[in-house]
Amino acid sequence: MWILDIMLPGMDGYEFCKKIRHESETPIIIISAKDDEIDKILGLELGGDDYLTKPFSPRELVARVKRLFQRTKQQIHQKPEDRVKVDGLLIDKQERRVFLHGEECHLTTKELDMLILLTENVNRAFSREELLVKVWGDDYFGSDRAVDDLVKRIRKKIPNIPLDTVWGYGYRYRSKEG
């Protein structure tokens, strides 16, 4: 597990977070004195699993670390299908890799989590609030517009993906196969 301060000497903590996430699925808790909503959203969208603003109590940090370890442990022990296949997409959930017609698509943790959720529930519409809870977790306190940004990034990385906007509600993955 990483506990990462965004304001590192000589290095941008956001860039370091992206580098960690690109190479590993290790949980990351970001701590920072930056408490603007945009800073929190950026930290979470770049791959942070949690964001804690200074000052904070050591007890709160310990509680968040324990919760993240517990959630990670639950994910490891779950035995769902290891692969999702739909519309030329192959998602290997164990390896956390996505392929479109055999070509790998590089997604961030949150992008992959959302794509797995939507492709495992083809044609089901999810509200923005549901997506926030299921992808970011119950304790996320940011704007529901983070969902819109995440969908936009998935669409950019996987052209022609049938992620439909359900206007005024949220999103759904619509299968091209029927």
Backbone as a ProteinNet text record, in pm:
[ID]
protein_1_A
[PRIMARY]
MWILDIMLPGMDGYEFCKKIRHESETPIIIISAKDDEIDKILGLELGGDDYLTKPFSPRELVARVKRLFQRTKQQIHQKPEDRVKVDGLLIDKQERRVFLHGEECHLTTKELDMLILLTENVNRAFSREELLVKVWGDDYFGSDRAVDDLVKRIRKKIPNIPLDTVWGYGYRYRSKEG
[TERTIARY]
84	0	88.6	45.7	114.2	33.6	102.1	44.2	126.4	63.5	134	92.6	190.3	165.4	181.2	83.4	86.8	199.7	231	331.6	468.6	526.8	657.9	767.4	880.6	990.9	1049.9	1052.5	1116.9	1036.4	915.6	836.2	688.4	612.7	468.5	406.8	338.3	276.6	170.7	100.6	1	68.2	180.9	255.4	305.8	352	400	284.6	167.8	49.6	17.4	20.4	-4.8	97	223.2	329.1	305.4	271.3	241.5	126.3	19	-100.3	-74.9	10.4	42.1	114.1	191.5	272.1	211.1	112.8	65.5	-77.3	-145.5	-279.6	-274.2	-154	-136.8	-224.4	-297.7	-382.1	-300.7	-360.8	-295.5	-390.2	-340.6	-412.4	-332.8	-398.8	-334.7	-362.7	-256.6	-273.7	-221.2	-289.8	-248.7	-312.6	-245.2	-301.9	-397.5	-390.5	-481.3	-619.2	-715.3	-847.1	-957.5	-919.1	-1020.5	-1078.1	-1203.4	-1271.5	-1196.7	-1147.1	-1077.3	-950.6	-880.7	-760.6	-797.2	-905.8	-950.8	-992.6	-1071.2	-1116.9	-997.5	-903.1	-784.6	-707.7	-686.5	-614.9	-684	-816.1	-891.3	-894.8	-908.9	-914.3	-780.2	-671.9	-539.2	-503.3	-591.3	-568.1	-565.5	-580.3	-585.3	-711.9	-701.3	-817.2	-888.1	-817.4	-874.4	-794.8	-854.4	-790.9	-820.5	-716.9	-731.1	-662	-737.4	-678.8	-620.7	-511.3	-444.8	-517.4	-520.9	-470.8	-570.6	-521.2	-605.9	-547	-628.7	-578.9	-515.4	-414.1	-354.2	-457.6	-555.3	-660	-740.3	-769	-845.1	-764	-635.3	-550.5	-546	-529.1	-526.1	-658	-771.5	-902.5	-917.2	-869.2	-878.1	-787	-668.7	-577.2	-641.4	-698.4	-763.6	-878.7	-958.4	-1072.7	-1025.5	-920.5	-868.5	-809.6	-738.6	-687	-802.4	-906.9	-1022.2	-1087.8	-1106.1	-1169.2	-1081.6	-950.5	-857.9	-860.7	-865.7	-870.6	-998.4	-1110.9	-1237.6	-1231.4	-1170.2	-1159.4	-1074.1	-969.1	-881	-955.3	-1039	-1106.3	-1233.3	-1280.2	-1398.8	-1364.8	-1462.5	-1439.9	-1537.6	-1560.2	-1648.5	-1576	-1648.2	-1584.1	-1462.2	-1354.1	-1230.7	-1226.6	-1313.5	-1312.5	-1452.8	-1459	-1583.8	-1559.9	-1648.8	-1638.4	-1768.4	-1756.9	-1873.8	-1827.4	-1892.2	-1868.8	-1721.4	-1645.9	-1504.5	-1415	-1475.1	-1398	-1369.5	-1249.3	-1213.2	-1152.6	-1214.1	-1163.5	-1117.1	-987.8	-931.7	-926.8	-1020.4	-1032.9	-918.6	-865.1	-752.9	-629.5	-598.3	-479	-506.9	-637	-680.3	-630.3	-664.8	-626.6	-749.1	-751.9	-863.4	-808.5	-877.4	-838.9	-960.8	-941.3	-1046.3	-996.7	-1062.8	-1022.4	-874.5	-828.6	-691.7	-589.9	-624.2	-531.8	-558.4	-451.3	-468.9	-502.5	-598.1	-637.7	-592.8	-517.8	-465.3	-561.4	-619.7	-716.3	-665.4	-708.9	-677.9	-764.3	-736.4	-811.4	-960	-994.8	-1135.7	-1203.1	-1133.5	-1189.9	-1220.2	-1126.8	-1146.2	-1258.6	-1263.2	-1369.9	-1507.2	-1519.9	-1648.2	-1682	-1583.5	-1607.8	-1649.9	-1586.5	-1624.8	-1769.6	-1803.3	-1939.1	-2042	-2016.9	-2113.8	-2123.5	-2010	-2014.1	-2066.8	-2058.8	-2118.9	-2270	-2318.7	-2461	-2509.8	-2488	-2521.8	-2667.9	-2688.3	-2819.4	-2885.2	-2823.1	-2878.7	-2828.7	-2919.6	-2882.8	-2846.8	-2734.5	-2690.1	-2697.4	-2748.3	-2747.2	-2604.1	-2578.2	-2446.2	-2414	-2513.8	-2493	-2456.1	-2523.9	-2490.7	-2347.5	-2308.7	-2173.6	-2069.7	-2099.3	-2006.6	-1985.6	-2093.9	-2083.4	-2011.3	-2047	-1991.8	-1847.5	-1807.9	-1672.2	-1580.3	-1628.4	-1543.4	-1559.7	-1673.2	-1695.9	-1791.2	-1842.6	-1942.3	-1892	-1762.2	-1709.5	-1660	-1696.8	-1656.2	-1743.4	-1679.2	-1753.7	-1743.6	-1706	-1691	-1819	-1805.5	-1916.8	-1948.7	-2077.4	-2114.7	-2068.1	-2015.2	-1961	-1830.4	-1770.9	-1652.2	-1688.1	-1812.1	-1858.6	-1856.6	-1906.7	-1908.7	-1767.3	-1674.6	-1536.6	-1477.1	-1507	-1454.9	-1509.8	-1638	-1698.5	-1634.9	-1612.3	-1549.2	-1410.6	-1334.6	-1199.7	-1205.2	-1302.7	-1317.1	-1351.4	-1444.1	-1483.4	-1365.2	-1278.5	-1161.1	-1061.6	-1044.5	-947.5	-998.3	-1131.7	-1191.5	-1295.9	-1251	-1343	-1458.9	-1573.9	-1695.4	-1749.7	-1706.2	-1761	-1905.7	-1997.2	-2138.4	-2177	-2113.8	-2152.2	-2255.1	-2377.7	-2485.8	-2509.2	-2536.2	-2579.1	-2729.8	-2775	-2918.1	-2945.1	-2990.9	-3000.9	-3077	-3016.5	-3076.6	-3066.3	-2996.6	-2989.7	-2847.7	-2790.4	-2657.6	-2610.9	-2564.5	-2503.4	-2536.9	-2522.1	-2536.9	-2446.3	-2404.9	-2333.4	-2439.2	-2451.9	-2550.2	-2476.2	-2512.5	-2444.8	-2479.2	-2376.1	-2395.3	-2441.6	-2418.6	-2447.3	-2593.1	-2671.8	-2814.7	-2868.6
-117.6	0	123.9	224.9	352.7	455.7	535.6	655.9	767.9	843.9	937.3	1080.7	1164.7	1308	1371.7	1448.6	1512.2	1613.7	1682.4	1788.6	1731.8	1659.1	1599.2	1697.7	1694	1782.7	1734.5	1823.6	1793.4	1707	1667.1	1581	1610.6	1604	1622	1492	1496.7	1378.7	1316.8	1399.8	1346.7	1258.9	1306.2	1227.6	1097.8	1104.6	985.1	886.1	936.4	852.1	781.7	856.4	796.5	687.4	713.1	615.4	487.4	503.2	386.2	307.3	377.3	311.4	244	302.1	242.9	109.6	97.6	-21.8	-120.7	-78.3	-163.7	-129.1	-226.3	-206.5	-190.2	-168.9	-149.5	-33.6	-50.9	58.1	184.1	300	429	518	568.2	671.5	800	900.3	1029.8	1117.3	1179	1277.5	1410.3	1517.7	1646.4	1760.8	1873	1994.9	2058.9	2014.3	2065.1	2007.7	2096.1	2046	2093.8	2151.1	2190.2	2065.3	2073.4	1959.3	1910.7	2002	1964.6	1884.1	1917.9	1843.1	1700.5	1687	1554.9	1470	1529.3	1456.3	1413.1	1503.5	1470.5	1355.1	1360.5	1253.5	1118.9	1118.4	993.9	944.7	1036.3	995.7	947.7	993.5	948.1	812.6	759.5	625.3	611.2	720.8	709.7	637.8	555.9	484.7	563.8	658	741.3	871.7	976.7	1108.6	1166.6	1198.8	1249.7	1385	1486.6	1620.9	1647.2	1723.8	1763.2	1883.4	1899.5	1806.9	1694	1577.6	1463.9	1392.6	1313.3	1240.5	1109.4	1064.4	934.4	821.3	831.4	729	720.4	837	836.7	769.6	800.9	737.6	586.2	541.6	398.2	332.9	398.3	344	330.5	430.6	425	316.2	301	195.1	58.5	38.9	-88.7	-117.4	-15.8	-33	-71	-5.8	-35.3	-175.7	-216.5	-353.4	-453.7	-424	-513.6	-526.5	-413.5	-415.9	-491.3	-470.9	-539.8	-689.9	-727.4	-868.5	-933.7	-863.6	-916.3	-937.5	-842.4	-854.4	-975.5	-1002.3	-1115.4	-1247.4	-1255.9	-1381	-1405.9	-1307.7	-1328.6	-1421.8	-1503.8	-1599.4	-1579.2	-1454.4	-1437.6	-1480.1	-1481.5	-1508.6	-1419.7	-1477	-1400.2	-1315.8	-1348.1	-1275.9	-1232.4	-1114.2	-1064	-1048.4	-1106.2	-1094.9	-1037.3	-927.3	-866.7	-774.6	-786.2	-696	-681.4	-787.1	-778.3	-732.4	-701.3	-664.3	-789.7	-801.2	-906.1	-837.5	-856.5	-797	-910.3	-912.6	-1011.3	-944.6	-982.6	-916.7	-953.4	-1073.7	-1115.7	-1032.1	-1019.2	-943.6	-794.7	-758.1	-618.6	-559.5	-631.4	-588.9	-594.7	-503.9	-495.2	-505.3	-584.7	-600.5	-575.6	-500.1	-478.1	-539.7	-645.9	-720.9	-757.6	-801.2	-848.2	-741.2	-614.7	-504.7	-455.2	-441.1	-398.6	-250.2	-219.7	-82.3	-55.3	49.9	80.7	174.2	123.7	200.1	218.8	327	348.4	254.4	247.5	161	192.6	318.1	356.9	331.9	360.7	334	185.3	101.8	-42.6	-89.5	-38.9	-77	-43.2	75.8	114.3	27.1	1.3	-80.7	-222.4	-278.9	-412.4	-410.6	-312.9	-303.2	-294	-205.7	-185.4	-306.8	-370.2	-485.9	-611.5	-619	-731.6	-713.6	-594.7	-561.9	-498.1	-567.9	-515.4	-471	-354	-290.8	-238.1	-253.6	-198.4	-56.1	36.7	176	195.5	262.7	297.4	448.6	494.6	638.8	681.2	809.5	860.7	827.2	840.5	813.3	666.5	575.1	432.3	407	468.8	449.4	504.1	618.3	673.1	574.2	517.9	424.5	297	242.2	113.7	123.5	238	252.6	323.5	430.8	507.4	464.1	406.8	363.2	454.8	403.3	475.7	607.3	618.5	736.4	845.4	838.4	941.2	1065.2	1182.2	1304.3	1408	1367.4	1462.7	1476.7	1542.2	1567.8	1444.1	1428.4	1316.4	1339.6	1456.3	1484.7	1409.5	1354.8	1270.1	1149.8	1103	990.2	1029.1	1148.9	1195.5	1200.9	1251.5	1261.2	1122.5	1029.2	893.2	827.3	843.7	788.3	851.3	981.3	1051.6	993.5	965.5	909.7	766.6	687.1	551.1	556.8	644.6	659.3	701.9	785.7	830.3	715.5	633.1	523.1	402.7	384.3	272	329.9	372.1	433.4	339.2	396.9	325.3	230.4	245.8	162.7	205.4	109.6	147.3	182.3	286.4	340.2	449.4	419.7	513.7	605.6	730.7	825.9	811.8	795.2	793.8	933.4	1021.7	1163.4	1187.9	1269.5	1305.6	1196.2	1086.1	974.2	922.7	867.5	808.3	743	616.5	548.2	400.1	340.5	196.3	149	22.9	-41.7	-115.7	-79.9	-140.7	-237.7	-364	-465	-447.6	-451.2	-446.6	-582.6	-686.1	-823.4	-861.8	-774.2	-808.9	-775.4
0	0	0	-74.4	-78.1	-1.4	79.2	138.1	77.6	-10.5	-97.6	-69.9	-39.5	-24.7	-162.3	-205	-336.9	-348.1	-238.5	-243.1	-205.3	-300.5	-280.8	-320.6	-254.6	-295.5	-428	-525.3	-652.7	-747.2	-710.2	-797.9	-778	-885.7	-878.2	-828.4	-717	-658	-747.6	-827.1	-919.7	-1025.1	-1077.1	-1176.1	-1114.6	-989.9	-921.7	-902.3	-869.3	-853.4	-985.3	-1096	-1227.5	-1258.8	-1223.5	-1250.2	-1169.1	-1042.5	-959.2	-1020.3	-1054.2	-1104.9	-1239.2	-1320.3	-1450.5	-1432.7	-1326.4	-1305.8	-1207.4	-1126.8	-1019	-978	-921.9	-866.4	-715.2	-661.5	-518.5	-471.2	-362.2	-312.1	-278.9	-307.7	-283.7	-203.9	-90.6	-15.8	-34.4	-87	-108.7	12.8	64.2	171	118.2	151.9	98.4	176.9	174.4	229.8	129.6	4.2	-99.3	-74.1	-40	-5.3	-98.7	-214.1	-311.9	-377.3	-414.5	-476.9	-600.7	-681.3	-804.4	-774	-666.7	-627.7	-586.6	-511.8	-467.8	-587.5	-676.7	-795.8	-879.8	-900.7	-980.3	-917.1	-787.4	-719	-732.5	-720.9	-733.2	-876.9	-972	-1111.7	-1164.2	-1104.9	-1147.7	-1087.2	-1004	-953	-803.6	-730.1	-584.9	-541.2	-438.6	-387.6	-278.6	-217.8	-112.8	-110.2	-56.1	-48.8	88.4	161.5	297.6	306.4	353.6	361.5	499.5	498.3	622.7	680.6	807.7	909.4	930.2	970.3	1000.5	1121.3	1186.3	1303.2	1257.9	1328.6	1295.7	1300	1388.3	1397	1267.2	1210	1084.8	973.9	965.8	865.1	885.3	1008.4	1038.3	998.7	1028.3	993.1	841.8	768.1	621.9	565	621.6	577.5	602.1	720.8	752.5	656.2	629.2	539.3	399.5	352.1	219.2	212.7	318	323.4	323	399.1	405.9	268.6	200	68.2	-31.6	-24.5	-113	-86.8	39.3	77.3	25	35.6	-15.4	-165.3	-237.5	-382.1	-420.9	-343.9	-372.3	-352.1	-247.5	-214.8	-295.2	-368.7	-449.6	-565.2	-607	-714.6	-830.7	-876.7	-992	-1119.8	-1229.4	-1357.4	-1371.5	-1416	-1430.3	-1557.4	-1651.8	-1779.5	-1818.7	-1878	-1934.2	-2083.7	-2165.1	-2310.6	-2364.5	-2438.3	-2501.4	-2614.2	-2728.8	-2842.5	-2881.3	-2882.7	-2918.6	-2805	-2691.6	-2572.1	-2492	-2443.4	-2349.1	-2228.8	-2114.1	-1990.7	-1901.2	-1873.7	-1781.1	-1644.3	-1558.9	-1429.4	-1335.6	-1346.9	-1263.2	-1294.2	-1421.3	-1463.2	-1477.6	-1473.7	-1487.2	-1618.6	-1725.7	-1860.7	-1951	-2050.5	-2143.8	-2285.2	-2366.9	-2506.5	-2593.7	-2701.3	-2800.7	-2929.9	-2973.4	-3093.6	-3088	-2971.1	-2953.7	-2919.4	-2932.9	-2901.3	-2760	-2681.3	-2543.1	-2534.4	-2447.6	-2417.3	-2273.9	-2253.3	-2120.6	-2048.3	-1939.8	-1861.3	-1719.6	-1656.8	-1515.9	-1432	-1305.3	-1214.6	-1216.8	-1203.8	-1200	-1334.7	-1444.7	-1576.9	-1591.7	-1550.8	-1560.5	-1469.3	-1346.3	-1253.7	-1311.1	-1370.9	-1428.3	-1548.9	-1633.6	-1752.3	-1713.5	-1613.2	-1565.7	-1515.9	-1434	-1380.8	-1493.7	-1589.2	-1696.9	-1789.1	-1821.7	-1912.7	-1844.5	-1713.3	-1641.7	-1627.1	-1657.8	-1646.7	-1776.3	-1886.9	-2019.5	-2023.4	-2081.4	-2103.2	-1976	-1860.6	-1736.8	-1719.7	-1697.4	-1674.9	-1527.3	-1504.8	-1370.1	-1355.2	-1242.1	-1216.2	-1182.9	-1192.8	-1156.4	-1010.3	-925.1	-783.1	-759.9	-830	-817.5	-861.4	-972.7	-1024.4	-926.9	-866	-766.6	-652.4	-601.4	-488.5	-530.1	-645.5	-687.7	-736.8	-792.1	-845.7	-746.7	-684.4	-592.3	-446.4	-412.2	-274.6	-200.3	-89.7	-9.6	47.1	68.3	136.6	41.6	-87	-182.4	-162.8	-152.1	-124.8	-235.9	-355.6	-465.3	-546	-657.7	-747.4	-831.1	-865.9	-952	-1096.2	-1124.8	-1258.5	-1283.2	-1178.6	-1196	-1281.9	-1271.1	-1352.4	-1500	-1532.3	-1671.2	-1729.1	-1649.9	-1695.7	-1719.3	-1632.3	-1646	-1773.7	-1799.9	-1921.5	-2044.5	-2040.1	-2151.8	-2181.2	-2076.2	-2094.3	-2148.5	-2103.2	-2156.5	-2304.6	-2340.2	-2482.1	-2568.7	-2513.3	-2589.3	-2608.8	-2506	-2512.5	-2590.4	-2592.5	-2664.9	-2760.9	-2879.9	-2976.5	-3011.6	-3032.9	-3073.1	-2966.4	-2843.9	-2736.1	-2712.6	-2701.9	-2686.8	-2542.5	-2490.7	-2360.1	-2387.3	-2356.5	-2383.6	-2264.8	-2296.4	-2194.3	-2178.8	-2056.8	-2027.1	-1970.5	-2056.3	-2023	-1893.4	-1808.6	-1681.2	-1576	-1609.2	-1516.2	-1499	-1605.1	-1592.7	-1721.1	-1710.8	-1824.6	-1826.1	-1946.1	-1960.6	-2074.2	-2064.9	-2174.2	-2255.1	-2382.8	-2471.2	-2562.4	-2556.9	-2637.6	-2785.3	-2868.9	-3014.3	-3064.8	-2983.3	-3026.3	-3009.5	-2959.4	-2950.2	-2824
[MASK]
++++++++++++++++++++++++++++++++++++++++++++++++++++++++++++++++++++++++++++++++++++++++++++++++++++++++++++++++++++++++++++++++++++++++++++++++++++++++++++++++++++++++++++++++++

